[in-house]
Amino acid sequence: HEAWDYTVKTGRLATQAAAPYKVRDGVCFYDSVHNGLIAASISGSKAISKGESSVIQAQDSGAVSVAYEVTNAFYRYRSGVLRGDTCKESANHAVAAVGYTDNSMIV
C-alpha cells in the first residue's frame, strides 16, 4: 500500500512503457518519467483480506496492489502468462492487479 500512498501524494504513476523493469538493486528515480496518471486517478488505499477471492472482489473498485515472491522463473520471464509453483510465501515484490480471467490475474 505504500506505493499507492506515494502515488496519491505525488499524483504520479509510471507506466511500464515509460519505466520498464530492470533487474538491479538501487533507488527508483521517477520524477523525470512520463506521468501515467492521464485517464485515471488514485484517491487512497485500504487493506483487504489475503486470498485470491478478496483480490477479485476488490477489483470491482479498481486496481489492487498484489505482493508476490520473485522466484527463478521470474528472471526468465519475457511475455505472456508466468506460471510458477516454487513460492514459499515470502513476498518481495508488488504489482497492480487490474483484472482477472478464469485462471489468472492481469497485472
MDTraj code that builds the backbone (N, CA, C; nanometers):
import mdtraj as md
import numpy as np

residues = "HIS GLU ALA TRP ASP TYR THR VAL LYS THR GLY ARG LEU ALA THR GLN ALA ALA ALA PRO TYR LYS VAL ARG ASP GLY VAL CYS PHE TYR ASP SER VAL HIS ASN GLY LEU ILE ALA ALA SER ILE SER GLY SER LYS ALA ILE SER LYS GLY GLU SER SER VAL ILE GLN ALA GLN ASP SER GLY ALA VAL SER VAL ALA TYR GLU VAL THR ASN ALA PHE TYR ARG TYR ARG SER GLY VAL LEU ARG GLY ASP THR CYS LYS GLU SER ALA ASN HIS ALA VAL ALA ALA VAL GLY TYR THR ASP ASN SER MET ILE VAL".split()
xyz = np.array([
    [0.0797, -0.1205, 0.0000],
    [0.0000, 0.0000, 0.0000],
    [0.0836, 0.1264, 0.0000],
    [0.2120, 0.1153, 0.0332],
    [0.2968, 0.2339, 0.0348],
    [0.3121, 0.2939, -0.1046],
    [0.3142, 0.2096, -0.2068],
    [0.3246, 0.2614, -0.3440],
    [0.2016, 0.3421, -0.3804],
    [0.0826, 0.2927, -0.3423],
    [-0.0406, 0.3685, -0.3702],
    [-0.0397, 0.5005, -0.2946],
    [0.0019, 0.4979, -0.1667],
    [0.0060, 0.6207, -0.0872],
    [0.1013, 0.7217, -0.1503],
    [0.2161, 0.6745, -0.2007],
    [0.3117, 0.7621, -0.2685],
    [0.2480, 0.8239, -0.3929],
    [0.1750, 0.7426, -0.4688],
    [0.1106, 0.7911, -0.5902],
    [0.0044, 0.8952, -0.5575],
    [-0.0729, 0.8738, -0.4527],
    [-0.1732, 0.9719, -0.4105],
    [-0.1036, 1.1025, -0.3729],
    [0.0048, 1.0917, -0.2973],
    [0.0771, 1.2104, -0.2501],
    [0.1389, 1.2896, -0.3649],
    [0.1980, 1.2198, -0.4624],
    [0.2696, 1.2894, -0.5702],
    [0.1851, 1.3127, -0.6939],
    [0.0754, 1.2347, -0.7084],
    [-0.0063, 1.2471, -0.8284],
    [0.0617, 1.1907, -0.9516],
    [0.1576, 1.1007, -0.9325],
    [0.2334, 1.0450, -1.0434],
    [0.2315, 0.8934, -1.0379],
    [0.2337, 0.8299, -1.1552],
    [0.2433, 0.6853, -1.1663],
    [0.3126, 0.6532, -1.2971],
    [0.4236, 0.5819, -1.2901],
    [0.4987, 0.5471, -1.4108],
    [0.4322, 0.4309, -1.4820],
    [0.4267, 0.4387, -1.6137],
    [0.3760, 0.3266, -1.6927],
    [0.4907, 0.2300, -1.7208],
    [0.4581, 0.1080, -1.7588],
    [0.5619, 0.0105, -1.7932],
    [0.6429, 0.0590, -1.9132],
    [0.5768, 0.1224, -2.0090],
    [0.6481, 0.1711, -2.1276],
    [0.7478, 0.2807, -2.0910],
    [0.7113, 0.3669, -1.9969],
    [0.7983, 0.4779, -1.9594],
    [0.9100, 0.4351, -1.8640],
    [0.8856, 0.3306, -1.7861],
    [0.9840, 0.2861, -1.6881],
    [0.9878, 0.1335, -1.6839],
    [1.0419, 0.0714, -1.7876],
    [1.0439, -0.0752, -1.7925],
    [1.1250, -0.1347, -1.6777],
    [1.0877, -0.2550, -1.6374],
    [1.1561, -0.3234, -1.5286],
    [1.3002, -0.3540, -1.5668],
    [1.3918, -0.3258, -1.4745],
    [1.5328, -0.3583, -1.4938],
    [1.5786, -0.4377, -1.3729],
    [1.6460, -0.5481, -1.3978],
    [1.6909, -0.6347, -1.2901],
    [1.8165, -0.5754, -1.2284],
    [1.7984, -0.5003, -1.1209],
    [1.9124, -0.4465, -1.0467],
    [1.8621, -0.3839, -0.9170],
    [1.9486, -0.3794, -0.8188],
    [1.9169, -0.3133, -0.6931],
    [1.9472, -0.1652, -0.7069],
    [1.8742, -0.0829, -0.6336],
    [1.9004, 0.0592, -0.6382],
    [1.7763, 0.1387, -0.6053],
    [1.7871, 0.2680, -0.6198],
    [1.6786, 0.3604, -0.5905],
    [1.6086, 0.3982, -0.7200],
    [1.4760, 0.4066, -0.7143],
    [1.3986, 0.4460, -0.8325],
    [1.3915, 0.5977, -0.8412],
    [1.4135, 0.6513, -0.9591],
    [1.4017, 0.7947, -0.9831],
    [1.2976, 0.8162, -1.0920],
    [1.1748, 0.8459, -1.0523],
    [1.0661, 0.8574, -1.1487],
    [1.0222, 1.0018, -1.1730],
    [1.0900, 1.0991, -1.1139],
    [1.0489, 1.2387, -1.1325],
    [1.0551, 1.2821, -1.2781],
    [1.1494, 1.2268, -1.3543],
    [1.1633, 1.2676, -1.4944],
    [1.0895, 1.1737, -1.5899],
    [1.0221, 1.0719, -1.5377],
    [0.9494, 0.9757, -1.6205],
    [0.8094, 1.0287, -1.6490],
    [0.7585, 0.9999, -1.7693],
    [0.6235, 1.0406, -1.8081],
    [0.5217, 0.9978, -1.7024],
    [0.4315, 1.0870, -1.6681],
    [0.3273, 1.0565, -1.5699],
    [0.2166, 0.9762, -1.6364],
    [0.1948, 0.8535, -1.5905],
    [0.0939, 0.7660, -1.6478],
    [-0.0466, 0.7904, -1.5963],
    [-0.0633, 0.8815, -1.4997],
    [-0.1971, 0.9099, -1.4475],
    [-0.2674, 1.0113, -1.5374],
    [-0.3015, 0.9676, -1.6561],
    [-0.3687, 1.0542, -1.7515],
    [-0.5189, 1.0282, -1.7483],
    [-0.5588, 0.9026, -1.7584],
    [-0.7004, 0.8676, -1.7657],
    [-0.7535, 0.8137, -1.6343],
    [-0.6747, 0.8209, -1.5287],
    [-0.7191, 0.7661, -1.4005],
    [-0.6644, 0.8506, -1.2876],
    [-0.7188, 0.8306, -1.1715],
    [-0.6650, 0.8951, -1.0522],
    [-0.6737, 0.7963, -0.9369],
    [-0.5915, 0.8166, -0.8382],
    [-0.5922, 0.7326, -0.7195],
    [-0.6246, 0.8227, -0.6017],
    [-0.7288, 0.7879, -0.5283],
    [-0.7727, 0.8727, -0.4184],
    [-0.7327, 0.8191, -0.2819],
    [-0.6801, 0.6978, -0.2739],
    [-0.6395, 0.6425, -0.1459],
    [-0.6212, 0.4929, -0.1557],
    [-0.6074, 0.4299, -0.0415],
    [-0.5891, 0.2856, -0.0385],
    [-0.6538, 0.2286, 0.0861],
    [-0.6807, 0.0989, 0.0832],
    [-0.7306, 0.0300, 0.2016],
    [-0.6851, -0.1146, 0.1955],
    [-0.6683, -0.1738, 0.3117],
    [-0.6233, -0.3131, 0.3198],
    [-0.7402, -0.4064, 0.2917],
    [-0.7096, -0.5201, 0.2291],
    [-0.8100, -0.6237, 0.2061],
    [-0.7580, -0.7538, 0.2662],
    [-0.8448, -0.8509, 0.2779],
    [-0.8058, -0.9814, 0.3309],
    [-0.7149, -1.0532, 0.2318],
    [-0.6327, -1.1440, 0.2829],
    [-0.5487, -1.2260, 0.1963],
    [-0.6355, -1.3201, 0.1152],
    [-0.5870, -1.3561, -0.0019],
    [-0.6543, -1.4571, -0.0811],
    [-0.7052, -1.4058, -0.2134],
    [-0.7100, -1.4979, -0.3079],
    [-0.7497, -1.4651, -0.4440],
    [-0.8909, -1.4077, -0.4519],
    [-0.9845, -1.4634, -0.3776],
    [-1.1227, -1.4144, -0.3861],
    [-1.1337, -1.2708, -0.3366],
    [-1.0548, -1.2333, -0.2366],
    [-1.0560, -1.0947, -0.1878],
    [-1.0017, -0.9986, -0.2924],
    [-0.8971, -1.0415, -0.3631],
    [-0.8383, -0.9579, -0.4687],
    [-0.9394, -0.9386, -0.5816],
    [-1.0053, -1.0464, -0.6213],
    [-1.1048, -1.0374, -0.7292],
    [-1.2182, -0.9444, -0.6896],
    [-1.2685, -0.9580, -0.5684],
    [-1.3780, -0.8716, -0.5216],
    [-1.3333, -0.7258, -0.5144],
    [-1.2127, -0.6999, -0.4672],
    [-1.1624, -0.5631, -0.4545],
    [-1.1439, -0.4971, -0.5907],
    [-1.1201, -0.5753, -0.6955],
    [-1.1011, -0.5179, -0.8284],
    [-1.2293, -0.4565, -0.8836],
    [-1.3424, -0.4831, -0.8213],
    [-1.4657, -0.4150, -0.8616],
    [-1.4553, -0.2650, -0.8375],
    [-1.3666, -0.2245, -0.7450],
    [-1.3476, -0.0826, -0.7127],
    [-1.2256, -0.0227, -0.7799],
    [-1.1424, -0.1040, -0.8439],
    [-1.0230, -0.0513, -0.9097],
    [-0.9063, -0.1459, -0.8976],
    [-0.7884, -0.0963, -0.9294],
    [-0.6667, -0.1775, -0.9256],
    [-0.6326, -0.2155, -0.7819],
    [-0.5653, -0.3296, -0.7680],
    [-0.5286, -0.3821, -0.6366],
    [-0.3794, -0.4101, -0.6350],
    [-0.3116, -0.3648, -0.5302],
    [-0.1701, -0.3939, -0.5138],
    [-0.1562, -0.5375, -0.4644],
    [-0.0782, -0.6185, -0.5376],
    [-0.0618, -0.7595, -0.5056],
    [0.0861, -0.7873, -0.4816],
    [0.1173, -0.8458, -0.3663],
    [0.2548, -0.8824, -0.3347],
    [0.2787, -1.0270, -0.3756],
    [0.3987, -1.0545, -0.4218],
    [0.4328, -1.1908, -0.4617],
    [0.5817, -1.2146, -0.4418],
    [0.6199, -1.3403, -0.4463],
    [0.7598, -1.3776, -0.4309],
    [0.8250, -1.3940, -0.5679],
    [0.9348, -1.3249, -0.5885],
    [1.0114, -1.3435, -0.7103],
    [1.0897, -1.4740, -0.6961],
    [1.0678, -1.5643, -0.7907],
    [1.1380, -1.6926, -0.7930],
    [1.2265, -1.6975, -0.9176],
    [1.2991, -1.8045, -0.9354],
    [1.3865, -1.8175, -1.0524],
    [1.3095, -1.8023, -1.1834],
    [1.1848, -1.8495, -1.1869],
    [1.1041, -1.8391, -1.3089],
    [1.0839, -1.6934, -1.3495],
    [1.0774, -1.6039, -1.2538],
    [1.0557, -1.4621, -1.2823],
    [1.1695, -1.4043, -1.3660],
    [1.2913, -1.4456, -1.3397],
    [1.4066, -1.3902, -1.4108],
    [1.4116, -1.4344, -1.5569],
    [1.3449, -1.5440, -1.5884],
    [1.3405, -1.5916, -1.7272],
    [1.2174, -1.5391, -1.8013],
    [1.1296, -1.4693, -1.7333],
    [1.0047, -1.4212, -1.7932],
    [1.0324, -1.3198, -1.9041],
    [0.9618, -1.3329, -2.0150],
    [0.9730, -1.2374, -2.1255],
    [0.8371, -1.1817, -2.1653],
    [0.7332, -1.2663, -2.1695],
    [0.5989, -1.2201, -2.2028],
    [0.4994, -1.3325, -2.1764],
    [0.3720, -1.2982, -2.1824],
    [0.2671, -1.3981, -2.1648],
    [0.2353, -1.4252, -2.0195],
    [0.1865, -1.5441, -1.9923],
    [0.1459, -1.5834, -1.8576],
    [0.2646, -1.6465, -1.7863],
    [0.2968, -1.5950, -1.6683],
    [0.4040, -1.6511, -1.5874],
    [0.3437, -1.7516, -1.4909],
    [0.3899, -1.8727, -1.4989],
    [0.3426, -1.9775, -1.4091],
    [0.4600, -2.0253, -1.3249],
    [0.4369, -2.0346, -1.1947],
    [0.5410, -2.0828, -1.1057],
    [0.4795, -2.1539, -0.9874],
    [0.5459, -2.2561, -0.9394],
    [0.4935, -2.3283, -0.8250],
    [0.5973, -2.3431, -0.7147],
    [0.6958, -2.2535, -0.7122],
    [0.8017, -2.2626, -0.6121],
    [0.7893, -2.1563, -0.5042],
    [0.6786, -2.0864, -0.4981],
    [0.6593, -1.9799, -0.4000],
    [0.6646, -2.0366, -0.2582],
    [0.7349, -1.9658, -0.1713],
    [0.7462, -2.0064, -0.0317],
    [0.6709, -1.9099, 0.0596],
    [0.5817, -1.8304, 0.0017],
    [0.5024, -1.7312, 0.0752],
    [0.5904, -1.6258, 0.1416],
    [0.6930, -1.5825, 0.0705],
    [0.7825, -1.4788, 0.1190],
    [0.7810, -1.3646, 0.0182],
    [0.6791, -1.2799, 0.0229],
    [0.6615, -1.1733, -0.0759],
    [0.7778, -1.0755, -0.0726],
    [0.8280, -1.0411, -0.1929],
    [0.9364, -0.9439, -0.2021],
    [0.9195, -0.8478, -0.3202],
    [0.8061, -0.8523, -0.3874],
    [0.7742, -0.7611, -0.4979],
    [0.6250, -0.7317, -0.4954],
    [0.5851, -0.6268, -0.5644],
    [0.4431, -0.5937, -0.5738],
    [0.4111, -0.5411, -0.7126],
    [0.2895, -0.5673, -0.7571],
    [0.2396, -0.5192, -0.8856],
    [0.0955, -0.4751, -0.8658],
    [0.0390, -0.4115, -0.9662],
    [-0.1022, -0.3735, -0.9622],
    [-0.1824, -0.4755, -1.0419],
    [-0.2751, -0.5411, -0.9773],
    [-0.3681, -0.6304, -1.0471],
    [-0.4825, -0.5443, -1.0981],
    [-0.5046, -0.5471, -1.2287],
    [-0.6056, -0.4606, -1.2897],
    [-0.7219, -0.5382, -1.3494],
    [-0.7158, -0.6696, -1.3418],
    [-0.8229, -0.7526, -1.3946],
    [-0.7913, -0.8987, -1.3715],
    [-0.8794, -0.9849, -1.4178],
    [-0.8590, -1.1276, -1.3995],
    [-0.9356, -1.2052, -1.5056],
    [-0.8905, -1.3282, -1.5263],
    [-0.9607, -1.4220, -1.6136],
    [-0.9995, -1.5418, -1.5265],
    [-1.0497, -1.6467, -1.5880],
    [-1.0869, -1.7647, -1.5104],
    [-0.9674, -1.8299, -1.4411],
    [-0.8459, -1.8096, -1.4940],
    [-0.7327, -1.8784, -1.4351],
    [-0.6084, -1.7922, -1.4107],
    [-0.6203, -1.6595, -1.4195],
    [-0.5041, -1.5764, -1.3948],
    [-0.5417, -1.4324, -1.3614],
    [-0.4487, -1.3626, -1.2972],
    [-0.4621, -1.2201, -1.2689],
    [-0.3941, -1.1428, -1.3814],
    [-0.4475, -1.0285, -1.4156],
    [-0.3864, -0.9400, -1.5150],
    [-0.3158, -0.8298, -1.4357],
    [-0.1825, -0.8258, -1.4487],
    [-0.1046, -0.7275, -1.3716],
    [-0.0326, -0.6318, -1.4637],
])
top = md.Topology()
chain = top.add_chain()
for i, resn in enumerate(residues, 1):
    res = top.add_residue(resn, chain, resSeq=i)
    for name in ("N", "CA", "C"):
        top.add_atom(name, md.element.get_by_symbol(name[0]), res)
traj = md.Trajectory(xyz[None], top)
